[in-house]
């Protein structure tokens, strides 16, 4: 009986590190352009200007339909606000190069009016670091 218990304990002790390793290997990492876009949207929506600067340019043009607005993280100024939540991020490629991220649904506040619809976050890449350069939204 003691030998059976010892065998079970040894088996569990040997299998536990393998199970932990398998769980760690199963956790997917997000691509850098998706991570940068998600950070940008979260920081813009929460008006966390310092964190927003880390993933964006100095001045971002936000196009909503035929109108254009400006988002300036350095000046902590935005003519249009992002209302959380957003959903559905997918990569946009041009000639095989990542140029942006499509957002299935954005909610933007323009004064007292709110607009919902799909959008695109324009990105530039420099040595593997992605920065947001523009936002285009299509009202429904």
C-alpha positions in Angstrom: 0.0 0.0 0.0 2.8 2.4 0.9 4.5 1.7 -2.5 1.4 2.6 -4.3 1.1 5.9 -2.5 4.7 6.7 -3.2 4.3 5.8 -6.9 1.2 8.1 -7.1 3.1 11.0 -5.3 6.1 10.6 -7.6 3.8 10.6 -10.7 2.0 13.7 -9.6 5.3 15.5 -8.7 6.7 14.7 -12.2 3.5 15.6 -14.0 2.8 19.0 -12.3 5.7 20.9 -13.9 4.6 19.5 -17.3 1.0 20.7 -16.8 2.2 24.2 -15.8 4.5 24.4 -18.8 1.6 23.3 -21.1 -0.7 26.0 -19.6 2.0 28.7 -20.1 2.6 27.5 -23.7 -1.2 27.7 -24.4 -1.5 31.4 -23.4 -1.3 33.3 -26.7 0.6 36.6 -26.9 -1.1 39.4 -28.7 0.7 40.9 -31.7 2.4 44.2 -31.1 0.1 46.2 -33.5 -3.0 44.8 -31.7 -1.5 45.6 -28.3 -0.7 49.2 -29.4 -4.2 49.7 -30.8 -5.9 48.3 -27.7 -3.7 50.5 -25.5 -4.5 53.6 -27.6 -8.2 53.0 -27.5 -8.3 52.3 -23.7 -6.1 55.3 -22.9 -8.1 57.6 -25.2 -11.4 56.4 -23.8 -10.1 57.0 -20.2 -8.3 60.3 -21.2 -5.0 59.0 -19.8 -2.9 61.4 -21.9 0.5 60.4 -20.7 -0.1 56.7 -21.5 -1.7 57.8 -24.8 1.5 59.6 -25.9 3.4 56.3 -25.6 1.5 54.7 -28.5 0.6 57.6 -30.7 1.9 60.6 -32.6 1.8 64.2 -31.4 -1.4 64.9 -33.4 -3.9 62.4 -34.6 -6.5 63.2 -37.2 -9.9 61.6 -36.4 -12.1 61.4 -39.5 -15.8 60.8 -38.8 -17.7 60.6 -42.0 -16.9 63.7 -44.0 -15.7 65.7 -40.9 -12.2 65.7 -39.4 -11.2 66.4 -35.8 -8.0 66.6 -33.9 -6.7 64.5 -31.0 -3.6 66.1 -29.3 -2.2 64.0 -26.4 0.6 66.5 -25.6 -1.9 69.3 -25.2 -4.4 67.0 -23.5 -7.0 68.1 -26.0 -9.5 66.2 -28.1 -12.3 67.5 -30.3 -13.9 64.0 -30.2 -14.0 61.5 -27.4 -14.0 57.7 -27.5 -16.7 56.1 -25.5 -15.9 52.7 -24.1 -16.3 49.8 -24.9 -15.1 49.1 -28.4 -15.0 45.6 -30.0 -13.7 43.5 -32.8 -10.0 44.2 -33.6 -8.5 42.8 -36.8 -5.3 43.5 -38.8 -5.3 45.7 -41.9 -2.5 44.9 -44.4 -1.5 46.7 -47.6 0.9 44.8 -49.8 1.6 42.4 -47.0 2.6 45.2 -44.6 0.6 46.0 -41.4 -0.9 49.5 -41.9 -3.7 49.5 -39.4 -6.3 47.7 -37.3 -10.0 47.5 -38.1 -12.4 48.0 -35.2 -15.8 46.4 -35.7 -17.5 48.9 -33.5 -16.4 52.3 -32.1 -18.5 54.8 -30.2 -17.4 58.4 -30.5 -18.9 61.4 -28.8 -19.0 64.6 -30.8 -20.3 67.3 -28.5 -23.7 66.0 -27.3 -24.1 63.6 -30.2 -22.8 60.0 -30.1 -21.8 58.1 -33.2 -21.5 54.3 -33.5 -20.0 52.3 -36.3 -16.9 50.6 -37.6 -13.5 52.3 -37.8 -9.9 51.9 -38.7 -6.9 52.8 -36.6 -4.0 53.8 -38.9 -0.5 52.7 -37.7 3.1 53.3 -38.6 5.9 50.9 -37.6 9.4 51.8 -36.7 11.8 49.0 -35.6 8.9 46.8 -34.5 7.2 49.6 -32.5 3.7 50.6 -33.7 2.3 54.1 -33.3 -1.2 55.3 -34.0 -1.3 58.1 -36.7 -5.0 58.4 -37.5 -8.5 57.2 -36.9 -11.3 56.8 -39.5 -14.8 56.1 -38.4 -17.9 55.4 -40.5 -21.2 56.3 -38.7 -24.1 54.0 -39.2 
